[in-house]
Amino acid sequence: MINQNQKSRVGPIIAVVLGIILLMVVISQCSMSSSNNGGLFNTNPTGDSSSANSSVVPWDYRVVEGTVGDLIGGDMTILPDNQLMANDDQYATGDKIWTLQHMSANMNENSQKKARITLSTWMPIKSYRNKETAETDLNRLKVSLKTKVDLVGVYQTKMNGKTRQFAVLELPSGQQIKQPIDAKRYASLKPAKQAEIIMEEIHDYSNFDLAYSKFRGWAS
């Protein structure tokens, strides 16, 4: 039988054991929370203290002539690069075709709106029996237009007796770009708040409403 002294010692021991178990549970939960936060919110694994936003945007399209190579199940290779894509139009080996190819860009933008861009390889997304139909789709995805954008400002630099001028623009995508300009354009843009440019909109082939804007020159 357990005497009164043994009972008095059992109570504190149980309390200590329960306390240790509770402490281990708390430590385990904190460790899991720290691990999950690292996976979800650590957008800058290199340790740079500046915050960055990463996004994938449509970058460019092109139409390329090729030749059907090997037929592999329901797919085909496109020569000369041996790119693999679906054979949706029952092409035969040796057929001349045109492919619409797509390139995307992975953009990492920091808090100063400076972007580091990594471009993908060209990927065929659709095949055609004639060039004209391919170029029709190309022109729907790459749209050139004249528009006004915000002018962040202009500035000059001098080095070794030479003066250079630059304009900083903000495109509709929110990205700021810098373009070298001559002295005449510098003088005309200096008091301005906006500038008229030629802009190219690159639409996402899988989601047409998603587009990325590019500067393609001055409108005047």
Helices and strands as residue ranges (DSSP letters): H 4-41, E 52-72, E 75-79, E 83-86, E 96-110, E 115-119, E 123-128, H 131-141, E 142-159, E 162-170, E 176-181, H 183-189, E 194-204, E 207-218
